[in-house]
C-alpha cells in the first residue's frame, strides 16, 4: 500500500516547528538564549533542546479547540 502524503497544513506546521527549533539552537550557539524570563544564560545543550521543543509545541497549541 502506498503512503498518503501529508496535507499542506501539516507541512507548513512542520516547517514552522523546524524553523523555531533552528532559531533557538542558533541562539544557544551565540550564547544569547535565556532560561525562561530570567537573565541567566543556557549553558547545557540538552537544556537548550528542551527549550526548543517546548517553544515549538506552543506553535501547535494555537489551533482552535473543539467545543464539546
MDAnalysis code that builds the backbone (N, CA, C; Angstrom):
import MDAnalysis as mda
import numpy as np

u = mda.Universe.empty(204, n_residues=68, atom_resindex=np.repeat(np.arange(68), 3), trajectory=True)
u.add_TopologyAttr("name", ["N", "CA", "C"] * 68)
u.add_TopologyAttr("resid", np.arange(1, 69))
u.add_TopologyAttr("resname", ["UNK", "UNK", "UNK", "UNK", "UNK", "UNK", "UNK", "UNK", "UNK", "UNK", "UNK", "UNK", "UNK", "UNK", "UNK", "UNK", "UNK", "UNK", "UNK", "UNK", "UNK", "UNK", "UNK", "UNK", "UNK", "UNK", "UNK", "UNK", "UNK", "UNK", "UNK", "UNK", "UNK", "UNK", "UNK", "UNK", "UNK", "UNK", "UNK", "UNK", "UNK", "UNK", "UNK", "UNK", "UNK", "UNK", "UNK", "UNK", "UNK", "UNK", "UNK", "UNK", "UNK", "UNK", "UNK", "UNK", "UNK", "UNK", "UNK", "UNK", "UNK", "UNK", "UNK", "UNK", "UNK", "UNK", "UNK", "UNK"])
u.atoms.positions = np.array([
    [0.832, -1.190, 0.000],
    [0.000, 0.000, 0.000],
    [0.874, 1.250, 0.000],
    [0.443, 2.232, -0.738],
    [1.184, 3.487, -0.828],
    [0.851, 4.362, 0.373],
    [1.842, 5.093, 0.837],
    [1.631, 6.002, 1.958],
    [0.959, 7.271, 1.469],
    [0.116, 7.825, 2.332],
    [-0.531, 9.092, 1.998],
    [0.455, 10.226, 2.210],
    [0.391, 11.214, 1.335],
    [1.225, 12.400, 1.501],
    [0.581, 13.302, 2.543],
    [1.384, 13.962, 3.390],
    [0.799, 14.876, 4.364],
    [0.181, 16.088, 3.662],
    [-0.895, 16.578, 4.228],
    [-1.561, 17.714, 3.612],
    [-0.716, 18.979, 3.777],
    [-1.085, 20.020, 3.093],
    [-0.301, 21.258, 3.072],
    [-0.217, 21.902, 4.453],
    [-1.294, 21.802, 5.244],
    [-1.291, 22.412, 6.572],
    [-0.262, 21.740, 7.473],
    [-0.174, 20.421, 7.393],
    [0.787, 19.697, 8.220],
    [2.205, 20.041, 7.807],
    [2.435, 20.163, 6.497],
    [3.777, 20.509, 6.022],
    [4.179, 21.904, 6.478],
    [3.215, 22.835, 6.426],
    [3.504, 24.208, 6.848],
    [3.783, 24.251, 8.343],
    [3.034, 23.464, 9.113],
    [3.236, 23.414, 10.554],
    [4.612, 22.820, 10.860],
    [4.984, 21.779, 10.142],
    [6.280, 21.136, 10.357],
    [7.424, 22.104, 10.049],
    [7.275, 22.876, 8.972],
    [8.303, 23.853, 8.618],
    [8.429, 24.924, 9.698],
    [7.289, 25.353, 10.261],
    [7.314, 26.376, 11.300],
    [8.008, 25.848, 12.556],
    [7.757, 24.586, 12.886],
    [8.390, 23.970, 14.053],
    [9.889, 23.838, 13.826],
    [10.285, 23.390, 12.648],
    [11.709, 23.253, 12.344],
    [12.414, 24.602, 12.399],
    [11.759, 25.631, 11.918],
    [12.337, 26.979, 11.919],
    [12.530, 27.473, 13.356],
    [11.543, 27.202, 14.219],
    [11.618, 27.629, 15.615],
    [12.767, 26.926, 16.326],
    [12.915, 25.616, 16.104],
    [13.997, 24.862, 16.725],
    [15.343, 25.371, 16.229],
    [15.410, 25.675, 14.944],
    [16.647, 26.188, 14.363],
    [17.044, 27.532, 14.998],
    [16.070, 28.417, 15.201],
    [16.385, 29.721, 15.779],
    [16.822, 29.605, 17.233],
    [16.169, 28.720, 17.983],
    [16.532, 28.547, 19.389],
    [17.939, 27.969, 19.512],
    [18.268, 27.001, 18.678],
    [19.603, 26.405, 18.746],
    [20.680, 27.398, 18.299],
    [20.360, 28.265, 17.352],
    [21.341, 29.278, 16.952],
    [21.542, 30.300, 18.063],
    [20.474, 30.613, 18.809],
    [20.611, 31.494, 19.976],
    [21.508, 30.845, 21.020],
    [21.366, 29.529, 21.194],
    [22.207, 28.816, 22.148],
    [23.677, 28.893, 21.736],
    [23.938, 28.712, 20.438],
    [25.313, 28.762, 19.948],
    [25.910, 30.155, 20.099],
    [25.076, 31.192, 19.959],
    [25.541, 32.568, 20.109],
    [25.571, 33.023, 21.564],
    [25.134, 32.119, 22.467],
    [25.077, 32.388, 23.910],
    [24.142, 33.544, 24.241],
    [23.009, 33.617, 23.550],
    [22.006, 34.641, 23.845],
    [20.698, 34.031, 24.324],
    [20.660, 32.708, 24.487],
    [19.436, 32.019, 24.920],
    [19.318, 32.103, 26.432],
    [18.188, 32.626, 26.919],
    [17.960, 32.782, 28.353],
    [17.080, 31.659, 28.873],
    [17.195, 31.410, 30.189],
    [16.341, 30.432, 30.853],
    [15.058, 31.153, 31.244],
    [13.966, 30.841, 30.586],
    [12.694, 31.480, 30.897],
    [12.757, 32.976, 30.705],
    [12.259, 33.709, 31.694],
    [12.281, 35.171, 31.618],
    [13.438, 35.761, 32.419],
    [14.278, 34.885, 32.985],
    [15.395, 35.374, 33.792],
    [16.556, 35.801, 32.900],
    [17.551, 36.386, 33.513],
    [18.722, 36.863, 32.776],
    [19.791, 35.782, 32.628],
    [19.579, 34.597, 33.256],
    [20.583, 33.541, 33.212],
    [20.670, 32.947, 31.809],
    [21.874, 32.663, 31.378],
    [22.109, 32.089, 30.051],
    [22.098, 30.568, 30.135],
    [21.653, 29.921, 29.075],
    [21.656, 28.468, 28.988],
    [23.070, 28.017, 28.653],
    [23.595, 27.067, 29.441],
    [24.943, 26.564, 29.201],
    [24.938, 25.105, 28.770],
    [23.850, 24.405, 28.999],
    [23.764, 22.985, 28.701],
    [23.015, 22.768, 27.395],
    [23.561, 21.934, 26.509],
    [22.945, 21.689, 25.199],
    [21.603, 20.981, 25.346],
    [21.507, 20.039, 26.288],
    [20.251, 19.315, 26.497],
    [19.151, 20.256, 26.972],
    [19.523, 21.216, 27.781],
    [18.551, 22.200, 28.254],
    [18.064, 23.064, 27.090],
    [18.967, 23.401, 26.177],
    [18.586, 24.189, 25.008],
    [17.621, 23.404, 24.113],
    [17.848, 22.100, 23.978],
    [16.959, 21.262, 23.180],
    [15.581, 21.202, 23.828],
    [15.538, 21.094, 25.149],
    [14.255, 21.061, 25.858],
    [13.487, 22.360, 25.669],
    [14.183, 23.492, 25.716],
    [13.538, 24.791, 25.498],
    [13.012, 24.884, 24.073],
    [13.799, 24.400, 23.115],
    [13.389, 24.448, 21.708],
    [12.132, 23.620, 21.477],
    [12.070, 22.438, 22.069],
    [10.902, 21.581, 21.885],
    [9.667, 22.154, 22.565],
    [9.841, 22.756, 23.740],
    [8.684, 23.327, 24.426],
    [8.154, 24.551, 23.688],
    [9.056, 25.374, 23.136],
    [8.606, 26.540, 22.373],
    [7.962, 26.121, 21.054],
    [8.462, 25.057, 20.449],
    [7.873, 24.614, 19.191],
    [6.512, 23.966, 19.410],
    [6.286, 23.380, 20.591],
    [4.974, 22.798, 20.865],
    [3.927, 23.882, 21.062],
    [4.364, 25.081, 21.448],
    [3.422, 26.196, 21.602],
    [2.882, 26.654, 20.253],
    [3.619, 26.408, 19.191],
    [3.141, 26.759, 17.846],
    [1.904, 25.952, 17.506],
    [1.918, 24.676, 17.860],
    [0.798, 23.802, 17.553],
    [-0.412, 24.047, 18.428],
    [-0.222, 24.643, 19.594],
    [-1.342, 24.849, 20.506],
    [-2.190, 26.053, 20.126],
    [-1.795, 26.787, 19.080],
    [-2.558, 27.955, 18.666],
    [-3.757, 27.585, 17.808],
    [-3.948, 26.294, 17.547],
    [-5.094, 25.844, 16.767],
    [-6.372, 26.023, 17.594],
    [-7.486, 26.143, 16.907],
    [-8.753, 26.255, 17.597],
    [-9.091, 24.921, 18.255],
    [-9.621, 25.002, 19.474],
    [-10.010, 23.793, 20.175],
    [-11.479, 23.520, 19.909],
    [-11.817, 22.230, 19.833],
    [-13.198, 21.850, 19.538],
    [-14.073, 22.089, 20.753],
    [-15.264, 22.549, 20.496],
    [-16.244, 22.710, 21.580],
    [-16.889, 21.372, 21.860],
    [-17.245, 21.175, 23.108],
    [-17.912, 19.925, 23.487],
    [-19.403, 20.090, 23.480],
])
